[in-house]
Amino acid sequence: MIESTPALLAVHLRRSTEMEETIARIIAEREGVDVDEDPRPRIVVAAFSGVMRVTGQMWGRGADQSLEAIRALTEEYLDHLGPALAPHWRDRDRDRDRCEEGRRAL
């Protein structure tokens, strides 16, 4: 509904941007860096927000609308964030193995 209603989408995007900035500032403070000098807090928040947005979209299109389904999908997609930022995209089996190794380590 939000994505198909321009006014709602505008408000949603503004609110999301404001929340991302707040979270980036909190992370920067906790890590002892200046958010205006160090881009890492904003980058990590943007990456996480992107994963959450895609997760919500894919979950919304799926057949299973349960809370457990979105939790599992969120975990799966977050596991792919590191490999998605690394080189060698064409080697999907290696990336899948890295995701599995990361899960086992937790």
N, C-alpha and C positions, 0 to 999 in steps of 0.2 A: 504494500500500500504506500509506504513512504517513497519508494523509488519511482512510483508512477504518479506521484503528486508533487509537482514542482515546488510549491510553497513548503510542504513538509520536508522535502529533500533539502531545501536550502537551510531550514532551521536545524535539521539533523546534522548536516555537514558543519554548520557553524558551531553547534554544541560539541560535536566530536573533536573539532579542531581545538576548541577551548580546553576540553578535557585532556587531550593529548599534550598540550602545552603545560598544563598543571602537573600532569604525571611526569613529564620530562624534567620539570623544575624540582620535583620531589626526588627523583632519581639522582639528579645532579647534586643536590644538597647532601643526600646520603652518601654519595661517592666522593664528595669533597671537590667537585669540579664546578667551573663557571659555565652554566648552560649557554651563555652568549659567546663563549670562547671555544667550547668543546662541543662538537656536533653529536657525539656519541649518545647522550641521553635522548635527544630528539630522534635519532636514527633508530635506536632500539624500540622506542615507543611507536614510531611509524611502522616498523617491521611487524611488531606484535599486532598493531591495529589492522594492518593489511591481512594478516593471517586470520584474525577474528572476523573480519568482513567477509572474506572468501568462505570461511567455515559456515557462517550464517547463511550465506547465499546457497551453498551446496546442500546444507541441511534442509533448508526451506524447499528445495527442489526434490528432495528424497522422499521415499515412501515412509520411512520411520521418523516420526516427529517427536519421539520420546526424548526426555532429558538425558537418558543414558546414551542415546544415539548422538546427540550434539556433544556430549562429553567425550565420547570415543573419537568422534571426528576432529574435535579440537585438539586432542592429544596427538592424533595421527598427523594433522597438519602442522602443529608446532614442531613435531619431530622432523619434519621436512624442511624447516626453516634454515638450519645450518647447511645441509647439503644444497639447498637452492641458492645459497650465497657463495658456495664453493665452485671451483672449476670442475670440468669434466661432466657436464650435464648428460652427455650421451651415454654414460655408463650408469644407467639406472639401477642395475643390480647391485653395484657397489654402494650407491647411495641408500638403497633399501637396507643393505646389510649394516650400514652405519647407523641408520635409524633404530634398527633392532638392537644393536650393541648399546646404543644410548639408553634405550628403555631398560635393558637388563642391568645396566650400571646403576640405575636409580633404585 
